[in-house]
Amino acid sequence: MPKAITILPKAARELRRQKADAGRILDKLEQFAKNPAAFANNVKALSGSTHARLRIRDYRVIFEETADEIIVIRIGPRGSVYD
């Protein structure tokens, strides 16, 4: 059973800014929720935090994963998402 995806308001605003790639980012998030093992080499735990990042081309999705939910905290270009 796929995990539920919750996008926090700040991440939703950041996603709306990525008009050209928003569909691709959401599609990859849904694929990750269905089959996390397929994205094992694109997911990395962030040091000093309980968050992880999902790499989608030039974008990064910062999220926290629970047993039945993926909580998206930030979405953005790889250079500025960690600030």
N, CA, C and O atoms as CSV, one atom per row, in Angstrom:
chain,resi,resn,atom,element,x,y,z
A,1,MET,N,N,0.837,-1.175,0.000
A,1,MET,CA,C,0.000,0.000,0.000
A,1,MET,C,C,0.890,1.249,0.000
A,1,MET,O,O,1.805,1.353,0.817
A,2,PRO,N,N,0.629,2.192,-0.906
A,2,PRO,CA,C,1.471,3.396,-0.965
A,2,PRO,C,C,1.250,4.295,0.239
A,2,PRO,O,O,0.169,4.328,0.828
A,3,LYS,N,N,2.296,5.020,0.585
A,3,LYS,CA,C,2.212,5.966,1.692
A,3,LYS,C,C,1.485,7.224,1.225
A,3,LYS,O,O,1.519,7.576,0.046
A,4,ALA,N,N,0.832,7.891,2.163
A,4,ALA,CA,C,0.168,9.161,1.872
A,4,ALA,C,C,1.228,10.255,1.760
A,4,ALA,O,O,2.240,10.227,2.461
A,5,ILE,N,N,0.989,11.204,0.885
A,5,ILE,CA,C,1.920,12.322,0.696
A,5,ILE,C,C,1.250,13.585,1.226
A,5,ILE,O,O,0.154,13.942,0.794
A,6,THR,N,N,1.910,14.256,2.157
A,6,THR,CA,C,1.437,15.525,2.695
A,6,THR,C,C,2.456,16.592,2.328
A,6,THR,O,O,3.637,16.476,2.653
A,7,ILE,N,N,1.987,17.631,1.648
A,7,ILE,CA,C,2.872,18.727,1.241
A,7,ILE,C,C,2.546,19.927,2.111
A,7,ILE,O,O,1.431,20.446,2.076
A,8,LEU,N,N,3.525,20.363,2.890
A,8,LEU,CA,C,3.333,21.521,3.761
A,8,LEU,C,C,3.163,22.792,2.919
A,8,LEU,O,O,3.620,22.835,1.777
A,9,PRO,N,N,2.510,23.829,3.468
A,9,PRO,CA,C,2.230,25.046,2.684
A,9,PRO,C,C,3.460,25.687,2.049
A,9,PRO,O,O,3.399,26.131,0.903
A,10,LYS,N,N,4.568,25.741,2.770
A,10,LYS,CA,C,5.785,26.342,2.199
A,10,LYS,C,C,6.259,25.539,0.980
A,10,LYS,O,O,6.651,26.116,-0.035
A,11,ALA,N,N,6.220,24.223,1.088
A,11,ALA,CA,C,6.631,23.375,-0.032
A,11,ALA,C,C,5.667,23.521,-1.201
A,11,ALA,O,O,6.087,23.470,-2.356
A,12,ALA,N,N,4.379,23.702,-0.917
A,12,ALA,CA,C,3.391,23.888,-1.990
A,12,ALA,C,C,3.672,25.178,-2.751
A,12,ALA,O,O,3.578,25.211,-3.978
A,13,ARG,N,N,4.019,26.247,-2.021
A,13,ARG,CA,C,4.380,27.509,-2.693
A,13,ARG,C,C,5.612,27.322,-3.565
A,13,ARG,O,O,5.659,27.805,-4.696
A,14,GLU,N,N,6.610,26.618,-3.034
A,14,GLU,CA,C,7.837,26.387,-3.800
A,14,GLU,C,C,7.548,25.536,-5.034
A,14,GLU,O,O,8.154,25.743,-6.086
A,15,LEU,N,N,6.633,24.586,-4.915
A,15,LEU,CA,C,6.276,23.740,-6.049
A,15,LEU,C,C,5.568,24.549,-7.137
A,15,LEU,O,O,5.805,24.326,-8.324
A,16,ARG,N,N,4.704,25.484,-6.743
A,16,ARG,CA,C,4.010,26.319,-7.735
A,16,ARG,C,C,4.986,27.180,-8.520
A,16,ARG,O,O,4.709,27.530,-9.667
A,17,ARG,N,N,6.131,27.533,-7.920
A,17,ARG,CA,C,7.140,28.327,-8.637
A,17,ARG,C,C,7.817,27.523,-9.745
A,17,ARG,O,O,8.335,28.102,-10.699
A,18,GLN,N,N,7.817,26.218,-9.630
A,18,GLN,CA,C,8.477,25.346,-10.604
A,18,GLN,C,C,7.449,24.878,-11.638
A,18,GLN,O,O,7.232,23.677,-11.796
A,19,LYS,N,N,6.829,25.802,-12.327
A,19,LYS,CA,C,5.713,25.494,-13.219
A,19,LYS,C,C,6.056,24.431,-14.257
A,19,LYS,O,O,5.265,23.518,-14.494
A,20,ALA,N,N,7.205,24.541,-14.864
A,20,ALA,CA,C,7.560,23.616,-15.939
A,20,ALA,C,C,7.803,22.201,-15.433
A,20,ALA,O,O,7.538,21.236,-16.150
A,21,ASP,N,N,8.300,22.065,-14.216
A,21,ASP,CA,C,8.683,20.752,-13.705
A,21,ASP,C,C,7.802,20.257,-12.566
A,21,ASP,O,O,8.088,19.203,-11.998
A,22,ALA,N,N,6.752,20.970,-12.215
A,22,ALA,CA,C,5.893,20.579,-11.090
A,22,ALA,C,C,5.267,19.207,-11.316
A,22,ALA,O,O,5.200,18.399,-10.389
A,23,GLY,N,N,4.812,18.939,-12.523
A,23,GLY,CA,C,4.216,17.643,-12.825
A,23,GLY,C,C,5.198,16.503,-12.653
A,23,GLY,O,O,4.855,15.455,-12.106
A,24,ARG,N,N,6.412,16.707,-13.116
A,24,ARG,CA,C,7.447,15.678,-12.993
A,24,ARG,C,C,7.786,15.426,-11.523
A,24,ARG,O,O,7.955,14.278,-11.111
A,25,ILE,N,N,7.885,16.492,-10.739
A,25,ILE,CA,C,8.214,16.352,-9.322
A,25,ILE,C,C,7.111,15.583,-8.593
A,25,ILE,O,O,7.403,14.677,-7.813
A,26,LEU,N,N,5.852,15.933,-8.840
A,26,LEU,CA,C,4.746,15.234,-8.196
A,26,LEU,C,C,4.675,13.775,-8.626
A,26,LEU,O,O,4.385,12.898,-7.812
A,27,ASP,N,N,4.939,13.515,-9.902
A,27,ASP,CA,C,4.927,12.143,-10.407
A,27,ASP,C,C,5.994,11.296,-9.712
A,27,ASP,O,O,5.725,10.160,-9.320
A,28,LYS,N,N,7.189,11.839,-9.559
A,28,LYS,CA,C,8.268,11.107,-8.890
A,28,LYS,C,C,7.961,10.888,-7.412
A,28,LYS,O,O,8.291,9.839,-6.858
A,29,LEU,N,N,7.332,11.872,-6.771
A,29,LEU,CA,C,6.943,11.702,-5.377
A,29,LEU,C,C,5.938,10.555,-5.229
A,29,LEU,O,O,6.040,9.750,-4.303
A,30,GLU,N,N,4.974,10.487,-6.139
A,30,GLU,CA,C,3.991,9.404,-6.098
A,30,GLU,C,C,4.646,8.054,-6.345
A,30,GLU,O,O,4.300,7.066,-5.697
A,31,GLN,N,N,5.590,8.006,-7.277
A,31,GLN,CA,C,6.313,6.760,-7.534
A,31,GLN,C,C,7.112,6.343,-6.313
A,31,GLN,O,O,7.166,5.159,-5.983
A,32,PHE,N,N,7.734,7.307,-5.635
A,32,PHE,CA,C,8.497,7.005,-4.426
A,32,PHE,C,C,7.587,6.478,-3.321
A,32,PHE,O,O,7.963,5.564,-2.586
A,33,ALA,N,N,6.387,7.055,-3.203
A,33,ALA,CA,C,5.442,6.607,-2.178
A,33,ALA,C,C,5.003,5.161,-2.432
A,33,ALA,O,O,4.766,4.408,-1.487
A,34,LYS,N,N,4.895,4.780,-3.697
A,34,LYS,CA,C,4.475,3.416,-4.036
A,34,LYS,C,C,5.599,2.404,-3.872
A,34,LYS,O,O,5.374,1.293,-3.393
A,35,ASN,N,N,6.820,2.789,-4.272
A,35,ASN,CA,C,7.936,1.854,-4.278
A,35,ASN,C,C,9.234,2.553,-3.855
A,35,ASN,O,O,10.027,2.932,-4.717
A,36,PRO,N,N,9.465,2.732,-2.556
A,36,PRO,CA,C,10.677,3.429,-2.103
A,36,PRO,C,C,11.974,2.723,-2.488
A,36,PRO,O,O,12.999,3.381,-2.660
A,37,ALA,N,N,11.952,1.417,-2.626
A,37,ALA,CA,C,13.177,0.687,-2.958
A,37,ALA,C,C,13.710,1.062,-4.342
A,37,ALA,O,O,14.917,0.993,-4.574
A,38,ALA,N,N,12.842,1.450,-5.245
A,38,ALA,CA,C,13.274,1.825,-6.592
A,38,ALA,C,C,14.073,3.132,-6.593
A,38,ALA,O,O,14.823,3.403,-7.530
A,39,PHE,N,N,13.911,3.933,-5.551
A,39,PHE,CA,C,14.596,5.221,-5.478
A,39,PHE,C,C,15.711,5.214,-4.437
A,39,PHE,O,O,16.130,6.278,-3.980
A,40,ALA,N,N,16.186,4.063,-4.063
A,40,ALA,CA,C,17.179,3.938,-2.990
A,40,ALA,C,C,18.437,4.760,-3.262
A,40,ALA,O,O,19.006,5.330,-2.331
A,41,ASN,N,N,18.880,4.835,-4.503
A,41,ASN,CA,C,20.098,5.592,-4.791
A,41,ASN,C,C,19.835,7.092,-4.953
A,41,ASN,O,O,20.782,7.861,-5.117
A,42,ASN,N,N,18.570,7.524,-4.911
A,42,ASN,CA,C,18.230,8.940,-5.019
A,42,ASN,C,C,17.769,9.541,-3.697
A,42,ASN,O,O,17.436,10.725,-3.641
A,43,VAL,N,N,17.746,8.748,-2.638
A,43,VAL,CA,C,17.316,9.218,-1.325
A,43,VAL,C,C,18.501,9.140,-0.378
A,43,VAL,O,O,19.223,8.144,-0.338
A,44,LYS,N,N,18.686,10.222,0.390
A,44,LYS,CA,C,19.800,10.262,1.332
A,44,LYS,C,C,19.333,10.957,2.604
A,44,LYS,O,O,18.650,11.979,2.540
A,45,ALA,N,N,19.697,10.413,3.747
A,45,ALA,CA,C,19.382,11.043,5.028
A,45,ALA,C,C,20.259,12.276,5.205
A,45,ALA,O,O,21.444,12.252,4.873
A,46,LEU,N,N,19.684,13.341,5.722
A,46,LEU,CA,C,20.442,14.564,5.955
A,46,LEU,C,C,21.091,14.491,7.329
A,46,LEU,O,O,20.443,14.121,8.308
A,47,SER,N,N,22.353,14.839,7.403
A,47,SER,CA,C,23.070,14.746,8.675
A,47,SER,C,C,22.557,15.807,9.650
A,47,SER,O,O,22.265,16.938,9.262
A,48,GLY,N,N,22.457,15.423,10.906
A,48,GLY,CA,C,22.016,16.332,11.939
A,48,GLY,C,C,20.527,16.617,11.927
A,48,GLY,O,O,20.079,17.589,12.536
A,49,SER,N,N,19.754,15.786,11.245
A,49,SER,CA,C,18.323,16.023,11.116
A,49,SER,C,C,17.601,14.696,10.924
A,49,SER,O,O,18.220,13.683,10.600
A,50,THR,N,N,16.303,14.709,11.123
A,50,THR,CA,C,15.503,13.511,10.849
A,50,THR,C,C,14.975,13.511,9.429
A,50,THR,O,O,14.263,12.589,9.028
A,51,HIS,N,N,15.317,14.537,8.664
A,51,HIS,CA,C,14.839,14.668,7.291
A,51,HIS,C,C,15.712,13.890,6.314
A,51,HIS,O,O,16.839,13.500,6.618
A,52,ALA,N,N,15.151,13.683,5.140
A,52,ALA,CA,C,15.888,13.054,4.044
A,52,ALA,C,C,15.641,13.886,2.798
A,52,ALA,O,O,14.765,14.751,2.778
A,53,ARG,N,N,16.415,13.619,1.767
A,53,ARG,CA,C,16.211,14.336,0.509
A,53,ARG,C,C,16.027,13.336,-0.614
A,53,ARG,O,O,16.650,12.274,-0.637
A,54,LEU,N,N,15.155,13.700,-1.546
A,54,LEU,CA,C,14.918,12.922,-2.749
A,54,LEU,C,C,15.429,13.747,-3.912
A,54,LEU,O,O,15.042,14.905,-4.069
A,55,ARG,N,N,16.291,13.168,-4.725
A,55,ARG,CA,C,16.870,13.861,-5.869
A,55,ARG,C,C,16.001,13.606,-7.093
A,55,ARG,O,O,15.747,12.458,-7.456
A,56,ILE,N,N,15.544,14.689,-7.730
A,56,ILE,CA,C,14.762,14.613,-8.965
A,56,ILE,C,C,15.397,15.590,-9.944
A,56,ILE,O,O,15.101,16.784,-9.922
A,57,ARG,N,N,16.263,15.079,-10.796
A,57,ARG,CA,C,17.038,15.882,-11.742
A,57,ARG,C,C,17.745,17.020,-11.018
A,57,ARG,O,O,18.588,16.753,-10.162
A,58,ASP,N,N,17.435,18.285,-11.328
A,58,ASP,CA,C,18.096,19.424,-10.694
A,58,ASP,C,C,17.356,19.914,-9.453
A,58,ASP,O,O,17.713,20.948,-8.888
A,59,TYR,N,N,16.344,19.191,-9.031
A,59,TYR,CA,C,15.544,19.586,-7.881
A,59,TYR,C,C,15.763,18.624,-6.727
A,59,TYR,O,O,16.133,17.465,-6.915
A,60,ARG,N,N,15.521,19.145,-5.507
A,60,ARG,CA,C,15.613,18.328,-4.312
A,60,ARG,C,C,14.318,18.483,-3.526
A,60,ARG,O,O,13.775,19.581,-3.403
A,61,VAL,N,N,13.839,17.373,-3.003
A,61,VAL,CA,C,12.654,17.365,-2.165
A,61,VAL,C,C,13.108,16.950,-0.771
A,61,VAL,O,O,13.596,15.837,-0.576
A,62,ILE,N,N,12.945,17.845,0.195
A,62,ILE,CA,C,13.296,17.556,1.580
A,62,ILE,C,C,12.022,17.050,2.259
A,62,ILE,O,O,10.986,17.715,2.226
A,63,PHE,N,N,12.106,15.879,2.870
A,63,PHE,CA,C,10.905,15.279,3.450
A,63,PHE,C,C,11.236,14.528,4.722
A,63,PHE,O,O,12.396,14.239,5.018
A,64,GLU,N,N,10.190,14.221,5.463
A,64,GLU,CA,C,10.289,13.380,6.640
A,64,GLU,C,C,9.337,12.214,6.417
A,64,GLU,O,O,8.202,12.398,5.979
A,65,GLU,N,N,9.812,11.023,6.722
A,65,GLU,CA,C,9.032,9.819,6.443
A,65,GLU,C,C,8.604,9.157,7.747
A,65,GLU,O,O,9.419,8.923,8.639
A,66,THR,N,N,7.320,8.863,7.841
A,66,THR,CA,C,6.798,8.107,8.972
A,66,THR,C,C,6.372,6.734,8.445
A,66,THR,O,O,6.606,6.410,7.280
A,67,ALA,N,N,5.757,5.946,9.293
A,67,ALA,CA,C,5.367,4.592,8.895
A,67,ALA,C,C,4.343,4.591,7.765
A,67,ALA,O,O,4.348,3.684,6.933
A,68,ASP,N,N,3.463,5.597,7.721
A,68,ASP,CA,C,2.417,5.584,6.705
A,68,ASP,C,C,2.271,6.896,5.943
A,68,ASP,O,O,1.277,7.101,5.245
A,69,GLU,N,N,3.262,7.795,6.073
A,69,GLU,CA,C,3.132,9.101,5.459
A,69,GLU,C,C,4.490,9.675,5.075
A,69,GLU,O,O,5.497,9.425,5.737
A,70,ILE,N,N,4.498,10.448,3.991
A,70,ILE,CA,C,5.665,11.214,3.568
A,70,ILE,C,C,5.275,12.683,3.690
A,70,ILE,O,O,4.344,13.139,3.026
A,71,ILE,N,N,5.985,13.422,4.536
A,71,ILE,CA,C,5.684,14.831,4.779
A,71,ILE,C,C,6.733,15.657,4.045
A,71,ILE,O,O,7.902,15.667,4.430
A,72,VAL,N,N,6.314,16.348,2.986
A,72,VAL,CA,C,7.224,17.160,2.172
A,72,VAL,C,C,7.389,18.511,2.840
A,72,VAL,O,O,6.414,19.222,3.082
A,73,ILE,N,N,8.643,18.862,3.139
A,73,ILE,CA,C,8.946,20.092,3.863
A,73,ILE,C,C,9.399,21.203,2.928
A,73,ILE,O,O,8.963,22.346,3.066
A,74,ARG,N,N,10.266,20.878,1.983
A,74,ARG,CA,C,10.775,21.870,1.029
A,74,ARG,C,C,10.963,21.229,-0.334
A,74,ARG,O,O,11.231,20.032,-0.445
A,75,ILE,N,N,10.818,22.044,-1.370
A,75,ILE,CA,C,11.077,21.629,-2.745
A,75,ILE,C,C,11.793,22.784,-3.415
A,75,ILE,O,O,11.360,23.931,-3.309
A,76,GLY,N,N,12.890,22.489,-4.107
A,76,GLY,CA,C,13.568,23.571,-4.791
A,76,GLY,C,C,14.774,23.111,-5.570
A,76,GLY,O,O,15.122,21.931,-5.559
A,77,PRO,N,N,15.417,24.056,-6.254
A,77,PRO,CA,C,16.643,23.750,-6.987
A,77,PRO,C,C,17.726,23.285,-6.025
A,77,PRO,O,O,17.746,23.685,-4.861
A,78,ARG,N,N,18.603,22.461,-6.503
A,78,ARG,CA,C,19.577,21.810,-5.621
A,78,ARG,C,C,20.494,22.781,-4.905
A,78,ARG,O,O,20.993,22.448,-3.830
A,79,GLY,N,N,20.737,23.946,-5.435
A,79,GLY,CA,C,21.650,24.880,-4.801
A,79,GLY,C,C,21.058,25.645,-3.636
A,79,GLY,O,O,21.789,26.054,-2.734
A,80,SER,N,N,19.749,25.847,-3.632
A,80,SER,CA,C,19.169,26.710,-2.605
A,80,SER,C,C,18.224,26.006,-1.641
A,80,SER,O,O,17.754,26.636,-0.693
A,81,VAL,N,N,17.935,24.762,-1.838
A,81,VAL,CA,C,16.943,24.080,-1.003
A,81,VAL,C,C,17.468,23.801,0.395
A,81,VAL,O,O,16.668,23.633,1.316
A,82,TYR,N,N,18.765,23.746,0.589
A,82,TYR,CA,C,19.332,23.409,1.891
A,82,TYR,C,C,19.496,24.611,2.805
A,82,TYR,O,O,19.828,24.438,3.977
A,83,ASP,N,N,19.273,25.827,2.310
A,83,ASP,CA,C,19.469,27.051,3.113
A,83,ASP,C,C,18.478,27.140,4.243
A,83,ASP,O,O,18.502,28.101,5.012
